[in-house]
Amino acid sequence: MIPARRGGFTLIELVVTLLIVGLLAAAAVPLVELTVKRNRERELRAALREIRTAIDAYKRASDEGRILKLAQQSGYPPKLALLIEGVPDLRSPERRSIYFLRRLPRDPTFPDQGAPAENTWGKRSYASPPDRPDEGDDVFDVFSRSEGNALNGTPYRSW
């Protein structure tokens, strides 16, 4: 008579299965991390493009005489918040406001996720040189304050 085999797995089958699952997980983790970093970089590019487009639109409106500008001012917004808060349109009879952004995107690479969106960006004034961006009387450009590097090796600050 042949002894009946009990159902279940042997210890060797379980160990081999765990080993295979562990190898698959070890291979998947770097791919997931790469995907997350690539998505953050895509978000950073989109946020920079959105803010820079709004800054350029503000400057264009200033040059067209739609925004009050004193003689010594550059025509760029004095602070990023004005892009959201809006400014009076001098050409509108009702003095309606011009808005350039619905909301200010945050820097997705900034380490402190609790910081206000405006504080996640480095700001460069019109008077500062491009190789040493510094804040001033206006916001000519924004850049990432992250110390990290992109997948292609360039620092996020240089984007």
C-alpha positions in Angstrom: 0.0 0.0 0.0 1.3 3.4 -0.9 1.4 5.9 1.9 -0.9 8.8 1.4 0.8 12.1 0.9 -0.3 14.9 3.1 -1.2 18.2 1.4 1.1 21.2 1.8 4.5 22.3 0.8 7.9 21.1 1.9 10.4 23.3 3.6 12.6 23.3 0.5 9.7 24.5 -1.7 8.9 27.3 0.6 12.5 28.5 0.8 12.9 28.4 -3.0 9.6 30.4 -3.4 10.7 33.0 -0.8 14.1 33.3 -2.6 12.4 33.9 -5.9 10.1 36.5 -4.5 13.0 38.2 -2.7 15.0 38.4 -5.9 12.1 39.8 -7.8 11.5 42.4 -5.1 15.2 43.4 -5.1 15.1 43.9 -8.8 11.8 46.0 -8.7 12.9 48.5 -5.9 15.5 50.4 -8.0 13.0 50.6 -10.9 10.4 52.1 -8.6 12.8 54.6 -7.2 13.9 55.6 -10.7 10.3 56.0 -11.8 9.5 58.2 -8.7 12.6 60.4 -9.4 11.7 60.7 -13.1 8.1 61.8 -12.1 9.5 64.4 -9.7 11.7 65.8 -12.4 8.8 66.0 -14.8 6.8 67.8 -12.1 9.7 70.2 -11.5 10.0 71.0 -15.3 6.3 71.7 -15.5 6.3 73.9 -12.4 9.3 75.9 -13.6 7.6 76.4 -17.0 4.3 77.5 -15.4 5.9 80.0 -13.0 8.3 81.4 -15.7 5.4 81.8 -18.2 3.4 83.7 -15.5 6.4 86.0 -14.7 6.8 86.7 -18.5 3.1 87.4 -18.8 3.4 89.9 -15.9 6.4 91.6 -17.5 4.5 91.8 -20.9 1.4 93.3 -19.1 3.7 95.8 -17.4 5.4 96.8 -20.7 2.0 97.2 -22.3 1.0 99.7 -19.6 -1.6 97.5 -18.0 0.1 97.4 -14.6 1.4 100.3 -12.6 5.1 100.5 -12.8 7.4 103.2 -11.4 10.3 104.5 -13.5 12.9 102.8 -11.4 11.2 99.4 -11.5 12.0 96.6 -13.9 8.5 95.6 -14.6 8.8 92.1 -13.1 6.7 91.2 -10.1 8.0 92.3 -6.7 7.0 88.9 -5.2 5.6 85.6 -6.5 2.4 86.0 -4.5 1.3 88.8 -6.8 0.9 86.3 -9.6 -1.9 84.7 -7.6 -3.3 87.7 -5.8 -3.6 89.6 -9.0 -2.9 93.3 -9.8 -5.3 96.0 -11.0 -5.6 96.3 -14.8 -5.1 100.0 -15.6 -6.8 99.6 -19.0 -9.9 98.1 -17.5 -12.6 100.8 -16.8 -13.7 98.8 -13.7 -10.1 98.3 -12.6 -10.5 94.5 -12.7 -7.6 92.5 -11.6 -5.3 90.5 -13.8 -4.4 87.1 -12.5 -1.4 85.2 -13.8 -1.6 81.9 -11.8 -4.4 80.1 -10.1 -2.0 78.7 -7.5 1.7 78.6 -7.0 3.1 75.2 -7.6 5.6 73.9 -5.1 9.1 72.6 -5.9 8.6 68.8 -5.8 12.3 68.2 -5.0 12.3 70.6 -2.0 13.0 68.5 1.2 10.5 70.2 3.5 7.1 69.2 2.2 5.4 71.4 4.9 6.9 74.6 3.7 4.7 77.2 1.9 5.0 76.9 -1.9 6.6 80.3 -2.2 9.4 79.4 0.2 10.3 76.2 -1.8 11.7 78.3 -4.8 14.9 80.3 -5.0 14.2 83.7 -6.5 16.5 85.7 -8.8 16.1 89.4 -9.2 16.6 91.3 -12.5 19.7 93.0 -11.1 21.6 89.8 -10.0 24.0 88.0 -12.3 22.9 84.6 -13.7 25.9 82.7 -12.2 25.0 84.1 -8.7 21.3 84.4 -8.4 20.2 86.6 -5.5 16.8 87.9 -4.3 16.2 91.6 -4.7 13.4 94.1 -5.5 11.7 91.9 -8.0 11.4 88.3 -9.2 13.0 87.9 -12.6 13.4 84.1 -12.4 12.9 81.1 -10.1 15.0 78.0 -9.6 15.0 74.9 -7.4 16.6 75.2 -4.0 17.2 71.4 -3.9 20.8 70.3 -3.5 20.1 67.1 -5.5 21.1 66.2 -9.1 18.9 65.1 -11.9 19.1 61.7 -13.6 21.3 63.3 -16.3 23.8 64.6 -13.6 22.9 68.3 -13.8 22.0 70.0 -10.5 18.3 70.9 -10.1 19.4 74.5 -9.2 20.7 75.0 -12.7 17.4 74.2 -14.5 
